[in-house]
């Protein structure tokens, strides 16, 4: 497991290291020399320009410039502040660089900035570090814009300037890096939000902070393929269809039968031995045609009201034989259906996954989820999460996805797992926060969330811990999407294609490597 720390946590880690006898100057020297080595790898020849800010991030850049100069490289520093104006240890690093002959220019005009970046092979972004909050102000904003306007490759130090180190948000202009060299640990803002895209390739460099100094209770986790592989339930020799888990999938109002069919197939693809699909009676003919293996059950339905009280009773009967229930895929939002979802959420005693229209109902009366005693998995996208949290829009969720994922758990109860879907889907529960590193454009199309709901339901039914089931389902779902994109392009991939590639994703997992390394 790799952990992604907040800016406050990394500051604490540095303070712990200093208390043990490490100096900030030593940390800066190691950071800068590591950046220089990565710069040589990224640009073996050509001119290098370091754009240095006024803080310790700029100090790292000055060290990198000195190391490159000592190695015989053509390097120049464009500085927002003169060396004598910098506080320690950045000031000492800058003065040492100047004393050995590193060329530098004080940026006092746009003309100097643009001229300094002309014809450069590599720009080292040493403007803003992990402590920066909010949209960059001048002169930083113009320097960031100029880096973006250049044709050079870009290496950012610690985080791309303009990216919030905790949330990944880029509220103003931000650097788009080819490579980001970050120190001691991943930062949250490199894993989630816009930062995950703007960081490019992320290199985590060890600068000598001990592992014990980097230990914290609340961290953002990222898991290896081996760790996911260890969770995958495999059929035993004497397995039968009942012992491999029974999933009850409820959804598929008229006109939305595709959602429940995709969820049912997702459950089957993820190894469920038995799948029952309960749909409104008018949908039965379509579902019978589309699905072969699952058992189909018709529920009483009123076209004006939705699901009836007798439908709730029938679902409760069916749930007695189920190991997990997936509720909401294409179920609709008629008043009777909303009440049915709420009653089932309160009364079902097996693990329950709420998706789509199930989340809509829960968002109207979120307090009714809190009474559940069995595990509950919520799988909202940002708009659904905003409804559950009472936010005005999904934009507030996207501004700080980790905080929103944690808030979902706090709002719904301690036995809840929140799966906040989107780029780098987050799984939150019980003080833990996990970021999934698979998935991409193939998942940004209708129906893929239904596939995920079924996959997660299957793993719940097979007895996995709800956090593990959610994380593994999201990982394999994302990997299947990546494989679909690789074969079919991000333009042409569909939810059905994600289903098709789930077996290849599982095969890659059993081989304990990413499918992209084949």
N, C-alpha and C positions, 0 to 999 in steps of 0.2 A: 504494500500500500504506500502510495505517495500522499503527502499531505500538502495542502495549500493554506498558507497562513495569511492572516490579516496584517495590515501595516502595524497595528499596535503590537501584535504578537511578535513580529520580527524585530521591532524595537526592543521589546522585552528580552528576546533572545540575545541581542547584541549587548544589552546591559548586563545580562548574566555572564556573557563571555568576558566583558571588561572587568566585572567583579572577580573573575578568576585569574586576572592578570593580562588579558589580551588588551591591546590598545586599539582605539578607533583608527589610528594611522596605519597600523598593521593590517587591519581589515580592509582599509581603502587600498593599500598597496596590493594586496592579494586580489581584490576585486578588479582593479584596473589592469593588472597583468593578465588576468584571465580574459578580460575583454580584448586585450591586444592579441592574445593567442587566437581567439575566435575570429578576430578581424583578419588575421593572416590567412586563416582557413577559408574565410568567406571571399576574400579578395587577395590572392597570392601576389598580385602586383598592381600597380596603379596608385593614384593619389588618394590619400585618406584625409578627410576633414572631420574633426571633432567639434560639434556644436555644444558648448559647455554653459550650463546655467550657473547660478550663484551659490548652490548648496553642495551637499556631499555627493549628489549624483554628478555634478560638474567636476568635483574633485576626482571621482573615479575616472572621468573622461580625461582629465589632465594626466593621471598616472598612465592610462592607456596610450596617450600621445607620447609620453616620454619613453615608454617601452618600445613603441613602434619606431621612434626616432633612433633609439639605441640599436635597433635591429637593422637600421639602414633604410627604413621606409620614408617616402615623401609624405610627411604629415603636417597638418596645419590646424591650429585651434582657432575657432571663431567663438569669442568669449563675450558673454553678456555683462561680465564684470572683470576688472583688472585683477591680477593676482593679489596685489596688496589690499584690495577691498574685500577679499574672501576671509571668512572665519576659519579657524583651525578645525579639522586637519586639511580641509580643501585648499586653504591658502598656502600652506607649506608645500603641498603636492604641486600646486601651480608654479610657485616660485622655483622649485627644484627643476621642473620641466623647462622653464624659461632659462635658467642658469646654464643648462647643458645644451641650449641652442634650439629648443623647439620654437618654431615660428608661430606667431599668434597675431590676431587682429581683434581689437575691441570693436564690437558691433555698435556703431553709433548711427547707422543709417541703413535703409533698405538696400541701397546700392552696394554697400560693403557686403551685406549678407548674400545678395544674388551673385555678385562677382566671386565671392568666396566659395560658392557651391558650384560654379560653372566647371564642367569637365572633370568632375570628381568621380572616382570609381566607387568609393564607399563613404557613406556618412555615418558617423557614430553619434547617436542621439544621447547626449548626456545633459539634457535640459531639466527635466523634472523627475523626481524619484517617487518612492512609495508614500511620502508624506503629503503630496499635492492633492488638493480637494477642489472640486468644482471646475468650471470652464477656465482654461488658461487665460491669463490676462497679458497685456502687452508688457514687455516686448516678446514674451514667450510665444504668444499666439502667432505673431508674424514669423518668428523663427520656425515654428512647427509647419506653418503653411509653406514656407520656402523649401523646407525639406521635402514636403509632398510634391512640390512643383519640379523638383530636380529629377533627373533621370537616373540617379545613383541608387545602388543597393543601400539598404539601411540596416544598421545594427543598433538596437535600443539597449540601454543599460537598465536593468532591473524591471522596469515596465515601460512600454511606449509612452512618451510624454503626452499628456492629455487624457490618459486612461486612469480611472480610479482604481487604485490597487486592491480595494476591497470588493467593489461591486462589478468591476469591468465596464462600467458605464463610461461613455465619452460625451459629456454634456456640451463640449465645444469642439474646436478643432483638435485633432489627435494625429500622432505619427502612425503610419502603417509600416511596420517593420518587416523585413525579411527574416530576421533572427532577433530574438530577445535573449540576452544573457541575464539570468536572474540568480540571486545569491542565496545559498544555504537551503532554500526551500522554494517550491512553487508559491506564487502569490494568488490569492483568490481571483483577482482581477485579470489574471492570465488564463483562467479556466472558464470563466462565465462572462456573459454579456458581450459587448462589442470588443472587449479586450481579447477574448478568445480568437477573434478573427484578426485583430490588428497586431497581435504579438508575433505572427508568423511562426517559425520554428522556435520552440522554447528550449534553451539549454540551462539546466540547473547546475551552477558551479559551487563546489565546496571551497569556502574560503577560511575554513578552520574553526567554525563554530561547532562545538561538540553536540552530538545528538541529544544529550540530556538537556542542553539549553534550548532545544527546539521542541521540547515536549509540552503539549498543551491539551487541555480536556476537550475543547470545542474547536475542531479543525474541519476543513473541507477535505474529504477523502477522495482519492482517485485510485481505482483498483487495477491490478494487472490481469492479463488474460489467465494466468495460472490461478489467481484467486477466484476468478469467476468459474473456471473449470472445476475447482474443488467443490463448488455448490451444485453442479449439475446432477440431478437425480437420474440414474441409469436403471433400466429394468433389471430386476434380479431373475435368477433362473426359474423360480416358481411363481413369477408374477402373473396376475390375471387382470382383466379389464377393470375390475372393481378396485383391486389393490393399487393400481396405477393412478387413482384419483378420479373422482366424479365431479365434473363442473356443470353447474346449472347456469345457463345464459338466458337472460330475460330481456327482450327488446323487440325491435322489428315492427313498429306500427305501420299501417298501410302507407306505402310510398317510401318507406325507409327500411325495407327488409334487408338491403345489402349490408347494413351495419351489423345486424345480428348474425348474419351468415359469415361475415369476415371474422367476427369475434369467435364464433364456434370453430372455424377452421384454424384460427390462431391457437385455440386451446388444444386441438388435435395435433397440430404441428409441434406443439411444445410438450407432447408426450402424455396428455391426459388419456386415460384408458376408456373413459365413458363421458359422453357429453349429452346433456339434455337441453333442448332449446324450447323455451316457452314463449309463444308469440300470440298477439291478438288473433282471434279466430279468422278475421278477413285476410290475414297474411299467410295462412297455412298453406294454401295452394302454391304460392311462390316459393316458400321455404322448403316445402316437400320437393319441389323441382330442383332447387339449387343445392340442397344438402343431401348427401347419401347416408353417411354413417350415423350422425346424431339421431337420437330419439326426439320426435317433435310432439309438442303438447299445445293444444289450443286454449286460450284464455278468453273468458267472457269480455266483450268489448262493446261499448256504446259509442257511436261515431260523434256524439255531442259531448260526452263526458270522459271517454277513455276507459281505462281499466275499472272494473267494478269491485265491490267488496268480495264477491265470490272468487274473483281472480286472485285476490290477495290470499284467500284461504287455500286456493289450489296451489299457489306458489309455496306456501308454508308446508303443505303436504309433500310437495316435491323436494323441498329443501331438507327434509328429514333423511333422505338418502344421499344428499350431496355433501361433498367435502369443501366446496367453495361456491360462491354465487357471484356472477358478473351481472350487474344490473344497470340498465340505462341506454345501451347502444341502440339508437334509433327508436326509442320508446315513445317519443312525443311529449308534449307539454300540456295536454288537456287537464282540467282540474282533477278529475278522478284519478288520472295517472300520477299526478303530483302527490296526491294523498296516499296512493298505493305505495309509491316509492318511500315516502316518509314512514308509513306503518311498517313496511318490510325492513327498513333500516333500523327501526326500533326493536323489531321482534325476531329477526333472524339471529340464530345463535352460532352460525358457522362464519368463517372469514368471508367478508363482503367487499367486493370491488365496485365502486361507483364511478361511472364514466358518463360523459355526454349529458343526456337528458336526466340521468340520475343525479348528476352534479347540479343541474339547473334546479331541481326540486330541493336538494339539500341547501342550496344557496338562499332559497326563500325562507327557510326555517333552520338555520345552522345549529341552533341549540338542540334540535331533536337528534342529532348525531351523537351528542356528548353522552347519552345514556347507554350507548352500546357497550357490551362487556367483551365481545369477541373483536378480533382484529378488523380494522377497516382500512382499505386502500383507496385513496382519492387520486384520480389521474387527470387533473385539469390542465388545459393550456392557459396562457396568461389571462385571457378574457374571462374564462370560467373561474380562475383563481381570484380575480378582482371581484367577481360577484360573491364568492364565498367569504371574502374578507371585508366586503362592504367598501371597497375602493371605488373611485369614480370610473376608472378605466384600466385596461391592461397595461397602459404606459407606466403606471405607478409600480406595477409588478415588475416590469422589465427594467425599471430604473435600479432595482436592487433585488434580483432574483433570489439570492440566498436568504435574505431577510423575509421575503414573501413565503418561501418554502417553510421556514421555521414557524412563521405566523399561522400558516394553514394547520399545522399540527397543534399549536396552542389553542386555536379556535375550535377544532373538532374533537379534541380529547387525547389523552395520553396513549391510547392504543391505536392511534391513527398513523398510517404511513402516507405522506404526501409525495406524489410523483408529479413534479411541476415540469410539464412537457415543454419542449422548445430546443433550440441549439444548446447542447450540453445540458440535457435533462437532469434535474436535481431530485434526489430521493432524500426525504427528511423524516426522522422519527426519533423520539427518545433522546434528544440531544445530539444525534448524529446527522451529518449532512454529507451526501455522496454525490459526486459529479460524474455523469456518464460521458465517456470520451468517444463513443461511436455515434454514427448517425449523421445525416446531412440532408441535402436537398430532396432525396427520394421520400423523406418522411413528411414533406410539406405538401401533402395532397390528401384529399378526403379519403377516409377509410383506414388510413394507417393507424390511427389511434384505436380503432376497433380491434385491429389485429393485435396491438399491444395489450389491450384489455384481456383478450382471450388468452394470450400467452402467459400473462401474469396470473390469471385465474387458474390455469393449469398447474403452475408451480406452487401456488397456494394449496391447491387440492392434493398435491403430492407431498405436502407436509413441510415445505420449507418455511423457515422463519419469514414473517411478512416483509421485513427489510431486505433479506436475502432474495426472496422471490421477486420483489419489485426491481431490485438492482440487476439481477440476472436477466429478467425479462427485457428490461430496457436495453441492456448491453447487447443481447442477441438480436433484438428488434433493430437496433441501430446498425449492427454489423450486417444484418440481412439487407438493410437499406443501402449501405455502402456498396455491397456486392451487386445489388441491382443497378445502381448508378454506374458502376464499373462496366457492367455488361450492356446496359441499355441506354446510358446517358441520363443526366438529371432531368432532361426534358421529358423523356418517355416513360420513366418509372412510375408505377402505380402501386396501390395497396396490394393488389393481387400479386404483383411481382415481388413485393416484400415477403409475402407468404411463400412464394416459390423458392426464395433464397434462404429461408430459415434453415433448411437442412445443411446448406453449405456453411452457414454461420456456425452451426453446432459442430460440424466436421472440423472447422478451423479451431473452435474452442477445444475440442478433444485433442487436437494436435498442439495445443498450448501456444499458438502463435496467431498473430493478426493475419487475416486473409490477404492483406496487401503485401505480405512478405513472401508469398508463394513464388 
